[in-house]
């Protein structure tokens, strides 16, 4: 009998953004500013790695606006917190910048580059870069592809794998993702998000890009009664399985339950149970 497939589980700091409360949003046209974006919060960023570990999760995605300081001393404290908890910072999520902007792309690409340097200082294995916020015209796609190529090369020099994502206006479907990946080449990786595409073509689109993905944002939809949409989440996992995707399942929670860790635990169990059941089916 074949061994059960055990998925690698990660979590994003976005999944507990209300528990954290604070943010330090930094953008190309405004420096970072401390805000109680989602209230005061009760989880310090430096305690996030240990808290994830207590929930059985040893890989972390960190949003750039959850970096409290880019001073060397704070970055060192976060690296130490990761090491003490036995948690890997698998990705820094650079959540702003428009490298496909017709007039500001050079400024924004330089800003993203500075955050890739921060990713390296944090010890992140990779950094996710937004492909662009423009509609997918040939001009915008070519701008993005060129700047992604340059950023991927810079990341490679720093030991940080650069990936992009099926997110925002420039990448509404698999055609645009495949174009960017083909132009940028092997230095650029891909993160596939379960929830960013909607409609009847969602699963076919995911199936096309998952063959090239090396990470996911495994985002489940929840009802008002905090019940996972099992049909949708299961179809996303089936698309991963069909594509022979073998990377992490990075849990994203965006529902309304105040107990974010409990909801993350539901997602974690769903993924683990789905693969356990799939393994039993394959063995029959």
C-alpha positions in Angstrom: 0.0 0.0 0.0 1.4 3.4 -0.9 2.2 5.8 2.0 -0.3 8.6 2.7 0.7 11.9 1.2 1.4 14.4 4.0 1.1 18.0 2.7 3.5 20.7 3.9 1.5 23.3 5.7 2.4 27.0 6.0 0.5 30.1 7.1 0.6 33.7 6.2 0.6 36.6 8.6 -2.4 37.9 6.7 -4.4 35.1 8.1 -4.0 36.6 11.6 -4.0 40.2 10.6 -6.8 41.1 13.1 -5.0 39.1 15.9 -1.9 41.2 15.1 -3.9 44.4 14.7 -1.0 46.7 13.9 0.5 47.3 10.5 3.4 49.3 9.2 2.2 49.9 5.6 5.0 51.0 3.3 4.4 52.0 -0.3 6.5 53.5 -3.2 5.1 57.0 -2.5 4.9 57.0 1.3 7.2 55.7 4.0 6.0 53.1 6.5 3.6 54.3 9.2 2.5 52.4 12.3 -1.3 52.1 12.4 -3.8 50.2 14.3 -5.2 48.9 11.0 -7.3 46.2 12.6 -7.3 47.3 16.2 -4.6 47.2 18.8 -4.1 43.4 18.4 -2.8 41.0 21.0 0.0 39.2 19.1 3.4 40.9 18.7 5.1 40.2 15.4 8.1 38.8 17.2 5.8 36.3 18.9 4.3 35.1 15.6 6.9 32.4 14.8 6.5 30.7 18.2 2.7 31.0 18.0 2.6 29.3 14.5 4.8 26.5 15.9 2.4 25.9 18.8 -0.3 25.4 16.1 1.8 22.8 14.4 3.0 25.1 11.5 6.6 25.5 10.7 6.6 27.6 7.6 5.6 31.3 7.4 4.7 33.9 4.9 5.2 37.4 6.2 3.4 40.4 4.7 5.7 43.4 4.1 3.4 45.6 6.2 4.0 43.3 9.2 7.7 44.2 9.2 7.8 46.4 12.3 11.2 47.9 11.4 13.8 47.5 8.7 16.6 48.4 11.1 19.2 45.7 11.3 18.6 45.2 15.0 14.9 44.4 14.5 15.5 42.2 11.5 18.0 40.3 13.6 15.4 39.9 16.4 12.9 38.4 13.9 15.5 36.0 12.5 16.3 34.9 16.1 12.6 34.4 16.8 12.3 32.2 13.8 15.3 30.2 14.8 14.1 29.8 18.4 10.7 28.5 17.2 12.1 26.2 14.5 10.1 28.1 11.9 11.2 28.9 8.3 10.4 32.2 6.7 9.5 30.7 3.4 8.3 34.0 1.8 8.1 37.7 2.2 4.9 39.0 0.6 5.6 42.4 -1.0 2.1 43.6 -1.2 2.4 47.0 -3.0 4.1 48.5 -6.0 3.0 48.5 -9.7 5.9 47.4 -11.9 3.6 47.6 -14.9 2.6 51.3 -14.3 3.1 53.3 -17.5 4.9 56.2 -15.8 5.9 55.0 -12.3 7.2 51.5 -13.1 10.9 52.5 -12.6 10.2 54.0 -9.2 8.0 51.0 -8.1 10.5 48.5 -9.4 13.3 50.1 -7.4 11.0 50.1 -4.3 10.3 46.4 -4.7 14.0 45.8 -5.1 14.6 47.4 -1.8 12.1 45.0 -0.2 13.9 42.1 -1.8 17.0 43.2 0.0 14.9 43.2 3.3 13.7 39.7 2.4 17.4 38.6 2.2 18.2 40.3 5.5 15.2 38.5 7.2 16.5 35.2 5.8 13.4 34.7 3.6 13.7 31.9 1.1 11.6 33.8 -1.4 9.7 37.0 -2.0 6.4 37.5 -3.8 6.2 40.4 -6.2 2.9 41.8 -7.6 3.0 41.4 -11.4 1.0 44.7 -11.9 -2.2 46.6 -11.3 -2.9 47.6 -14.9 -5.3 46.0 -17.3 -3.5 43.3 -19.3 -2.6 45.2 -22.4 0.5 44.1 -24.5 2.4 47.2 -23.2 1.6 46.5 -19.6 2.5 42.8 -19.8 5.8 43.5 -21.5 6.7 46.1 -18.9 5.9 43.7 -16.1 7.7 40.8 -17.8 10.9 42.9 -18.2 10.8 44.2 -14.6 10.0 40.8 -13.2 13.0 39.4 -15.1 15.3 42.1 -13.6 13.9 41.6 -10.1 14.3 37.8 -10.4 17.9 38.2 -11.3 18.5 40.6 -8.4 16.8 38.1 -6.0 19.0 35.3 -7.3 22.1 37.4 -6.5 20.8 37.9 -3.0 19.7 34.2 -2.5 16.0 35.1 -2.6 13.7 33.3 -5.0 11.3 35.7 -6.7 7.8 34.6 -7.4 4.7 36.3 -8.7 1.0 35.5 -8.2 -2.3 35.3 -10.0 -3.4 38.5 -8.3 -4.8 41.9 -9.3 -5.8 43.3 -12.7 -2.8 42.3 -14.8 -3.3 38.6 -14.3 -7.0 37.8 -14.7 -6.4 34.4 -16.1 -3.8 31.7 -17.0 -2.9 33.2 -20.4 -1.3 36.3 -18.7 0.5 34.2 -16.1 1.9 31.8 -18.7 3.1 34.8 -20.8 4.9 36.4 -17.9 6.5 33.0 -16.9 7.6 32.2 -20.4 9.2 35.6 -20.9 10.9 35.8 -17.5 12.2 32.2 -17.6 13.3 29.8 -14.9 14.5 32.6 -12.5 10.9 33.5 -11.8 8.6 31.3 -9.7 4.9 31.3 -9.2 2.5 31.2 -6.3 -1.1 30.1 -7.1 -3.8 31.6 -5.0 -7.0 29.5 -4.7 -9.3 32.5 -4.1 -8.2 35.3 -6.5 -10.0 34.0 -9.6 -13.8 33.6 -9.6 -16.4 32.2 -11.8 -16.9 29.1 -13.9 -13.4 29.0 -15.4 -11.6 29.2 -12.0 -10.7 25.5 -11.6 -9.6 25.1 -15.2 -7.4 28.2 -14.8 -5.9 27.0 -11.6 -5.2 23.6 -13.2 -3.2 25.3 -16.0 -1.0 27.3 -13.7 -0.5 24.8 -10.8 1.8 22.8 -13.0 4.3 25.7 -12.8 3.5 26.7 -9.2 6.0 26.2 -6.3 3.7 27.6 -3.5 0.1 28.3 -3.0 -2.2 30.5 -1.0 -4.7 27.8 0.1 -7.6 30.1 0.8 -11.0 28.5 1.8 -14.3 30.3 1.7 -16.3 30.2 4.9 -20.0 30.7 5.5 -21.4 33.1 8.1 -21.6 30.1 10.4 -17.8 29.5 10.0 -18.3 26.4 7.9 -15.8 25.8 5.1 -17.1 25.6 1.5 -15.9 22.0 1.1 -16.9 21.8 -2.5 -14.8 24.8 -3.6 -11.8 24.0 -1.3 -11.9 20.3 -2.4 -11.9 21.2 -6.1 -8.9 23.5 -5.6 -7.0 20.7 -3.8 -8.0 18.2 -6.6 -6.6 20.7 -9.2 -3.3 20.6 -7.2 -3.3 16.9 -7.1 -4.1 16.5 -10.8 -1.2 19.0 -11.7 1.2 17.0 -9.4 1.8 20.1 -7.4 4.2 19.2 -4.6 4.8 22.6 -2.8 3.4 23.9 0.5 -0.2 24.7 1.2 0.0 28.2 2.8 -3.2 28.7 4.6 -5.1 32.0 4.1 -8.0 32.9 6.3 -10.2 35.9 5.4 -13.5 35.0 7.1 -15.3 36.9 9.8 -14.5 34.6 12.8 -12.6 36.6 15.5 -10.7 33.4 16.4 -8.4 33.3 13.4 -6.2 30.5 14.7 -9.3 28.3 15.1 -10.3 28.9 11.5 -6.7 28.2 10.3 -6.9 25.0 12.3 -10.1 24.1 10.3 -8.3 24.7 7.0 -5.3 22.7 8.2 -7.4 19.7 9.1 -9.3 19.9 5.9 -6.2 19.8 3.7 -4.7 17.0 5.8 -7.9 15.0 5.8 -8.4 15.5 2.0 -4.9 14.1 1.2 -5.4 11.2 3.6 -8.6 10.3 1.9 -7.1 10.7 -1.6 -4.3 8.3 -0.6 -6.8 5.7 0.6 -8.7 6.0 -2.7 -5.5 5.6 -4.7 -4.6 2.5 -2.7 -7.9 0.8 -3.4 
